[in-house]
Amino acid sequence: MTDEIENAPPAYSRVLLKISGEALMGDQGYGLHPPTVERIAGEVASVQKMGVEVCLVIGGGNIFRGLQGSAQGMERTTADYMGMLATVMNALAMQGALESRGLHTRVISAIPMDQVCEPYIRRRAVRHLEKKRVVIFAAGTGNPYFTTDTAAALRANEMACQAILMGKNGTDGVYDKDPRIHADAKRYDRITYDEVLSKHLKVMDASAIALARENKLPIIVFPLDAPGGFKSILAGKGTYTRVEG
């Protein structure tokens, strides 16, 4: 199987990897866990070395989640902007881990902050990908009331990515119910966008699913915590759920 993965041509030439902020905190329960960040950077590096153009969107829930802040009485717009800033911190951490492996990267923020990253300009971002740089999109869409799921679907379409890869911890795809609670939970190999919405399955938020559906952009949900999982998917192997038409 290892030789098959190593020698297999990649299934896609350009993809967007979406990971949650929680994926970066390891077993700590909060913040950044450097070994976990390094491990994920290794997964990205292995795919980039296959010749695949890779861009990332990382959530900020390991530092601050705007919706939770709003639920605790904070004004929603302010809370969401705080969440966007958390994603910039995560993007910079991932950039450092990737560059320590010799990869060229760019952090591009929807909120201008020229001292630490580039502002979002679509043509420039596309050019970075064409030059085989890993592009990390930060600060969501730059607007409150939109999650990083929506940002991932938006950027994937703008970059003409061929798929969104949703890296999940603790699960190898989409189930009809929580497999950690229900032993009889069924995993889907394939499922439609409409089924995800009608069954209220936790893949991405409704806006992101609708945007992917409108543009016929497949979403592949796979286990990010499985060593070599990202590369296996690009080689057409591994266990995953494909969300499409």
C-alpha positions as a Markdown table, in Angstrom:
| # | Residue | x | y | z |
|---|---|---|---|---|
| 1 | Met | 0.0 | 0.0 | 0.0 |
| 2 | Thr | 2.8 | 2.4 | 0.8 |
| 3 | Asp | 4.4 | 1.9 | -2.6 |
| 4 | Glu | 1.0 | 2.4 | -4.3 |
| 5 | Ile | 0.6 | 5.7 | -2.5 |
| 6 | Glu | 4.2 | 6.9 | -3.2 |
| 7 | Asn | 3.9 | 6.1 | -7.0 |
| 8 | Ala | 0.2 | 7.1 | -7.5 |
| 9 | Pro | -0.4 | 10.3 | -9.5 |
| 10 | Pro | -2.4 | 12.8 | -7.4 |
| 11 | Ala | -6.1 | 12.8 | -7.8 |
| 12 | Tyr | -6.2 | 16.6 | -7.9 |
| 13 | Ser | -3.8 | 19.3 | -8.9 |
| 14 | Arg | -5.1 | 22.0 | -6.6 |
| 15 | Val | -6.9 | 21.6 | -3.3 |
| 16 | Leu | -7.9 | 23.5 | -0.3 |
| 17 | Leu | -7.4 | 21.9 | 3.1 |
| 18 | Lys | -9.8 | 23.1 | 5.8 |
| 19 | Ile | -8.9 | 22.3 | 9.4 |
| 20 | Ser | -10.3 | 23.5 | 12.7 |
| 21 | Gly | -8.4 | 25.5 | 15.2 |
| 22 | Glu | -9.1 | 22.7 | 17.7 |
| 23 | Ala | -7.0 | 20.4 | 15.5 |
| 24 | Leu | -3.9 | 22.4 | 16.5 |
| 25 | Met | -4.3 | 22.1 | 20.2 |
| 26 | Gly | -3.5 | 18.4 | 20.5 |
| 27 | Asp | -4.4 | 17.0 | 24.0 |
| 28 | Gln | -4.0 | 20.4 | 25.7 |
| 29 | Gly | -7.6 | 21.4 | 25.4 |
| 30 | Tyr | -6.6 | 25.0 | 24.5 |
| 31 | Gly | -4.1 | 27.0 | 22.5 |
| 32 | Leu | -1.4 | 25.7 | 20.2 |
| 33 | His | 0.4 | 22.4 | 20.6 |
| 34 | Pro | 3.7 | 22.7 | 18.6 |
| 35 | Pro | 4.2 | 19.0 | 18.0 |
| 36 | Thr | 0.7 | 18.8 | 16.5 |
| 37 | Val | 1.3 | 21.8 | 14.3 |
| 38 | Glu | 4.5 | 20.2 | 13.1 |
| 39 | Arg | 2.8 | 17.0 | 12.4 |
| 40 | Ile | 0.1 | 18.6 | 10.3 |
| 41 | Ala | 2.8 | 20.7 | 8.5 |
| 42 | Gly | 4.4 | 17.4 | 7.6 |
| 43 | Glu | 1.2 | 16.2 | 6.1 |
| 44 | Val | 0.9 | 19.3 | 4.0 |
| 45 | Ala | 4.6 | 19.1 | 2.9 |
| 46 | Ser | 4.1 | 15.5 | 1.8 |
| 47 | Val | 1.2 | 16.5 | -0.5 |
| 48 | Gln | 3.0 | 19.5 | -1.8 |
| 49 | Lys | 5.9 | 17.4 | -2.8 |
| 50 | Met | 3.5 | 15.3 | -5.0 |
| 51 | Gly | 3.2 | 18.4 | -7.1 |
| 52 | Val | -0.2 | 19.4 | -5.7 |
| 53 | Glu | -0.9 | 23.1 | -5.2 |
| 54 | Val | -2.2 | 23.5 | -1.7 |
| 55 | Cys | -4.0 | 26.3 | 0.1 |
| 56 | Leu | -5.3 | 26.2 | 3.7 |
| 57 | Val | -8.0 | 27.7 | 5.8 |
| 58 | Ile | -7.6 | 27.2 | 9.6 |
| 59 | Gly | -10.2 | 28.0 | 12.2 |
| 60 | Gly | -9.6 | 29.8 | 15.4 |
| 61 | Gly | -11.6 | 27.8 | 18.0 |
| 62 | Asn | -8.5 | 26.7 | 19.9 |
| 63 | Ile | -8.0 | 30.4 | 20.9 |
| 64 | Phe | -11.4 | 32.1 | 20.6 |
| 65 | Arg | -14.7 | 31.3 | 19.0 |
| 66 | Gly | -16.9 | 34.3 | 18.1 |
| 67 | Leu | -20.2 | 32.5 | 18.4 |
| 68 | Gln | -19.4 | 31.3 | 21.9 |
| 69 | Gly | -18.3 | 34.8 | 22.9 |
| 70 | Ser | -21.5 | 36.1 | 21.6 |
| 71 | Ala | -23.5 | 33.5 | 23.6 |
| 72 | Gln | -21.8 | 34.7 | 26.7 |
| 73 | Gly | -23.1 | 38.3 | 26.2 |
| 74 | Met | -20.4 | 39.8 | 24.0 |
| 75 | Glu | -21.6 | 41.8 | 21.0 |
| 76 | Arg | -21.5 | 39.4 | 18.1 |
| 77 | Thr | -19.6 | 41.6 | 15.6 |
| 78 | Thr | -16.8 | 42.2 | 18.1 |
| 79 | Ala | -16.7 | 38.6 | 19.1 |
| 80 | Asp | -16.4 | 37.5 | 15.4 |
| 81 | Tyr | -13.6 | 39.9 | 14.7 |
| 82 | Met | -11.8 | 38.5 | 17.7 |
| 83 | Gly | -12.2 | 35.0 | 16.2 |
| 84 | Met | -10.8 | 36.2 | 12.9 |
| 85 | Leu | -7.7 | 37.5 | 14.7 |
| 86 | Ala | -7.3 | 34.1 | 16.3 |
| 87 | Thr | -7.2 | 32.5 | 12.8 |
| 88 | Val | -4.3 | 34.8 | 11.9 |
| 89 | Met | -2.3 | 33.6 | 14.9 |
| 90 | Asn | -2.9 | 30.0 | 13.8 |
| 91 | Ala | -2.0 | 30.8 | 10.2 |
| 92 | Leu | 1.3 | 32.3 | 11.4 |
| 93 | Ala | 2.1 | 29.3 | 13.5 |
| 94 | Met | 1.4 | 27.0 | 10.5 |
| 95 | Gln | 3.5 | 29.2 | 8.3 |
| 96 | Gly | 6.5 | 28.8 | 10.6 |
| 97 | Ala | 6.1 | 25.1 | 10.8 |
| 98 | Leu | 5.9 | 24.8 | 7.0 |
| 99 | Glu | 8.8 | 27.1 | 6.3 |
| 100 | Ser | 11.0 | 25.1 | 8.8 |
| 101 | Arg | 10.5 | 22.2 | 6.4 |
| 102 | Gly | 11.7 | 24.3 | 3.5 |
| 103 | Leu | 8.4 | 25.2 | 1.9 |
| 104 | His | 7.6 | 28.6 | 0.6 |
| 105 | Thr | 4.4 | 30.0 | 2.1 |
| 106 | Arg | 2.2 | 33.1 | 2.1 |
| 107 | Val | -0.3 | 34.1 | 4.8 |
| 108 | Ile | -3.0 | 36.1 | 3.2 |
| 109 | Ser | -5.5 | 37.9 | 5.5 |
| 110 | Ala | -9.0 | 39.1 | 4.6 |
| 111 | Ile | -8.3 | 41.9 | 7.2 |
| 112 | Pro | -5.3 | 44.0 | 6.1 |
| 113 | Met | -2.4 | 43.8 | 8.6 |
| 114 | Asp | 0.6 | 44.5 | 6.4 |
| 115 | Gln | 3.2 | 44.0 | 9.2 |
| 116 | Val | 2.5 | 40.3 | 9.5 |
| 117 | Cys | 0.8 | 39.1 | 6.3 |
| 118 | Glu | -0.4 | 40.0 | 2.8 |
| 119 | Pro | -3.9 | 41.5 | 2.1 |
| 120 | Tyr | -6.2 | 39.3 | 0.1 |
| 121 | Ile | -6.0 | 39.9 | -3.6 |
| 122 | Arg | -7.3 | 37.1 | -5.7 |
| 123 | Arg | -4.9 | 37.3 | -8.6 |
| 124 | Arg | -1.9 | 37.5 | -6.4 |
| 125 | Ala | -3.1 | 34.5 | -4.4 |
| 126 | Val | -3.5 | 32.5 | -7.6 |
| 127 | Arg | -0.1 | 33.4 | -8.7 |
| 128 | His | 1.4 | 32.2 | -5.4 |
| 129 | Leu | -0.2 | 28.8 | -6.0 |
| 130 | Glu | 1.1 | 28.7 | -9.5 |
| 131 | Lys | 4.6 | 29.3 | -8.1 |
| 132 | Lys | 4.1 | 26.3 | -5.8 |
| 133 | Arg | 3.8 | 28.3 | -2.6 |
| 134 | Val | 1.5 | 27.1 | 0.1 |
| 135 | Val | -1.1 | 29.7 | 0.7 |
| 136 | Ile | -2.8 | 30.1 | 4.1 |
| 137 | Phe | -5.9 | 32.2 | 4.1 |
| 138 | Ala | -6.6 | 33.9 | 7.4 |
| 139 | Ala | -9.3 | 36.1 | 9.0 |
| 140 | Gly | -12.2 | 34.2 | 7.4 |
| 141 | Thr | -14.1 | 36.2 | 4.9 |
| 142 | Gly | -13.2 | 39.5 | 6.7 |
| 143 | Asn | -16.9 | 39.8 | 7.7 |
| 144 | Pro | -18.7 | 39.0 | 10.9 |
| 145 | Tyr | -21.5 | 36.4 | 10.9 |
| 146 | Phe | -19.6 | 34.1 | 8.5 |
| 147 | Thr | -17.6 | 31.1 | 9.7 |
| 148 | Thr | -14.3 | 29.8 | 8.5 |
| 149 | Asp | -16.3 | 27.0 | 6.8 |
| 150 | Thr | -17.8 | 29.6 | 4.5 |
| 151 | Ala | -14.4 | 31.2 | 4.0 |
| 152 | Ala | -13.0 | 27.8 | 2.9 |
| 153 | Ala | -15.8 | 27.3 | 0.4 |
| 154 | Leu | -15.4 | 30.9 | -0.9 |
| 155 | Arg | -11.6 | 30.7 | -1.3 |
| 156 | Ala | -11.7 | 27.3 | -2.8 |
| 157 | Asn | -14.0 | 28.5 | -5.5 |
| 158 | Glu | -12.0 | 31.7 | -6.0 |
| 159 | Met | -8.8 | 29.7 | -6.4 |
| 160 | Ala | -10.4 | 27.2 | -8.8 |
| 161 | Cys | -9.6 | 24.4 | -6.4 |
| 162 | Gln | -10.8 | 20.9 | -7.5 |
| 163 | Ala | -11.9 | 19.8 | -4.0 |
| 164 | Ile | -12.2 | 20.9 | -0.4 |
| 165 | Leu | -10.6 | 18.5 | 2.0 |
| 166 | Met | -12.0 | 18.6 | 5.5 |
| 167 | Gly | -9.5 | 17.2 | 7.9 |
| 168 | Lys | -11.2 | 15.9 | 11.0 |
| 169 | Asn | -9.8 | 14.6 | 14.3 |
| 170 | Gly | -11.3 | 11.4 | 15.7 |
| 171 | Thr | -13.4 | 10.5 | 12.7 |
| 172 | Asp | -12.8 | 8.9 | 9.3 |
| 173 | Gly | -15.8 | 10.5 | 7.5 |
| 174 | Val | -19.4 | 11.5 | 7.8 |
| 175 | Tyr | -21.7 | 9.4 | 10.0 |
| 176 | Asp | -25.5 | 9.4 | 10.3 |
| 177 | Lys | -25.0 | 10.0 | 14.1 |
| 178 | Asp | -22.1 | 10.5 | 16.4 |
| 179 | Pro | -20.0 | 7.3 | 16.3 |
| 180 | Arg | -18.5 | 8.1 | 19.7 |
| 181 | Ile | -21.9 | 7.7 | 21.3 |
| 182 | His | -23.8 | 5.3 | 19.0 |
| 183 | Ala | -22.1 | 2.0 | 18.3 |
| 184 | Asp | -24.5 | 1.4 | 15.3 |
| 185 | Ala | -23.6 | 4.7 | 13.6 |
| 186 | Lys | -23.3 | 4.3 | 9.8 |
| 187 | Arg | -20.5 | 5.9 | 7.9 |
| 188 | Tyr | -21.3 | 7.2 | 4.4 |
| 189 | Asp | -18.8 | 6.6 | 1.5 |
| 190 | Arg | -20.7 | 9.2 | -0.5 |
| 191 | Ile | -23.5 | 11.6 | 0.3 |
| 192 | Thr | -25.1 | 14.5 | -1.5 |
| 193 | Tyr | -25.1 | 18.1 | -0.4 |
| 194 | Asp | -28.9 | 18.1 | 0.0 |
| 195 | Glu | -28.7 | 15.0 | 2.3 |
| 196 | Val | -26.1 | 16.8 | 4.5 |
| 197 | Leu | -28.4 | 19.8 | 4.8 |
| 198 | Ser | -31.6 | 17.8 | 5.3 |
| 199 | Lys | -30.1 | 15.5 | 7.9 |
| 200 | His | -28.3 | 18.3 | 9.7 |
| 201 | Leu | -25.0 | 16.4 | 9.5 |
| 202 | Lys | -22.0 | 18.2 | 10.9 |
| 203 | Val | -19.8 | 18.6 | 7.8 |
| 204 | Met | -19.6 | 22.3 | 7.2 |
| 205 | Asp | -22.1 | 25.0 | 7.9 |
| 206 | Ala | -25.1 | 25.5 | 5.7 |
| 207 | Ser | -23.7 | 28.5 | 3.8 |
| 208 | Ala | -20.6 | 26.6 | 2.9 |
| 209 | Ile | -22.5 | 23.5 | 1.8 |
| 210 | Ala | -24.7 | 25.7 | -0.4 |
| 211 | Leu | -21.8 | 27.5 | -1.9 |
| 212 | Ala | -20.0 | 24.2 | -2.7 |
| 213 | Arg | -23.3 | 22.8 | -4.2 |
| 214 | Glu | -23.8 | 25.8 | -6.4 |
| 215 | Asn | -20.3 | 25.4 | -7.9 |
| 216 | Lys | -20.2 | 21.6 | -7.9 |
| 217 | Leu | -17.2 | 21.6 | -5.7 |
| 218 | Pro | -16.7 | 18.2 | -3.9 |
| 219 | Ile | -16.0 | 18.0 | -0.2 |
| 220 | Ile | -13.9 | 15.2 | 1.1 |
| 221 | Val | -14.0 | 14.5 | 4.8 |
| 222 | Phe | -11.1 | 12.4 | 6.1 |
| 223 | Pro | -9.2 | 11.7 | 9.3 |
| 224 | Leu | -6.5 | 14.4 | 9.8 |
| 225 | Asp | -5.0 | 12.6 | 12.8 |
| 226 | Ala | -4.2 | 9.4 | 10.7 |
| 227 | Pro | -0.5 | 9.5 | 9.8 |
| 228 | Gly | -0.3 | 10.0 | 6.0 |
| 229 | Gly | -4.0 | 10.5 | 5.7 |
| 230 | Phe | -3.8 | 13.7 | 3.6 |
| 231 | Lys | -1.4 | 12.1 | 1.2 |
| 232 | Ser | -3.5 | 8.9 | 1.0 |
| 233 | Ile | -6.5 | 10.9 | -0.1 |
| 234 | Leu | -4.6 | 12.6 | -2.9 |
| 235 | Ala | -3.4 | 9.2 | -4.0 |
| 236 | Gly | -7.0 | 8.0 | -4.2 |
| 237 | Lys | -6.6 | 5.7 | -1.2 |
| 238 | Gly | -7.6 | 5.8 | 2.5 |
| 239 | Thr | -11.0 | 6.0 | 4.2 |
| 240 | Tyr | -13.2 | 9.1 | 3.6 |
| 241 | Thr | -16.6 | 10.4 | 2.8 |
| 242 | Arg | -17.2 | 12.3 | -0.4 |
| 243 | Val | -19.9 | 15.0 | -0.5 |
| 244 | Glu | -21.1 | 15.9 | -4.0 |
| 245 | Gly | -24.1 | 16.4 | -6.2 |
